[in-house]
Amino acid sequence: MTMQAYYPVKTLCEVLDLPRSSFYHAPAVAEDGDLRAGLLDLGDLDSNQD
């Protein structure tokens, strides 16, 4: 069980000195495989120009 089951979110965040918004924040899932591959290719091209 999580602490949330026993304590209100407001109390937990106050004790941890965190804003309540950080409790509800869900990081975005990055689907950047194609972008990453493209940037790595550009990096390879740049390093080959020496």
C-alpha positions as CSV (number, residue, x, y, z in Angstrom):
1,M,0.0,0.0,0.0
2,T,1.1,3.5,-0.6
3,M,1.3,6.3,1.9
4,Q,-1.5,8.0,0.0
5,A,-3.8,5.4,1.4
6,Y,-3.0,6.5,4.9
7,Y,-2.3,10.3,4.6
8,P,-3.8,13.1,2.5
9,V,-1.7,14.2,-0.4
10,K,-1.5,17.7,1.1
11,T,0.0,16.4,4.3
12,L,2.6,14.2,2.5
13,C,3.7,17.1,0.3
14,E,4.0,19.5,3.2
15,V,6.1,17.0,5.1
16,L,8.3,16.4,2.1
17,D,8.4,20.1,1.3
18,L,7.1,19.5,-2.3
19,P,4.4,21.3,-4.2
20,R,1.3,19.3,-4.6
21,S,1.6,19.6,-8.3
22,S,4.7,17.4,-8.3
23,F,2.6,14.6,-6.9
24,Y,0.2,14.8,-9.8
25,H,2.8,15.4,-12.5
26,A,3.2,12.6,-15.0
27,P,6.3,13.0,-17.2
28,A,5.6,12.8,-20.9
29,V,6.7,9.6,-22.6
30,A,9.3,10.5,-25.2
31,E,8.9,8.6,-28.5
32,D,11.9,10.1,-30.1
33,G,13.6,7.1,-31.6
34,D,13.5,8.5,-35.1
35,L,14.6,11.9,-34.0
36,R,17.4,10.5,-31.9
37,A,18.6,8.3,-34.8
38,G,18.5,11.3,-37.2
39,L,20.5,13.5,-34.8
40,L,23.1,10.7,-34.3
41,D,23.4,10.5,-38.1
42,L,24.0,14.2,-38.3
43,G,26.6,13.9,-35.6
44,D,28.4,11.2,-37.5
45,L,28.3,13.3,-40.7
46,D,29.8,16.3,-38.8
47,S,32.6,14.3,-37.3
48,N,33.5,12.8,-40.7
49,Q,34.1,16.2,-42.2
50,D,37.4,16.8,-40.3
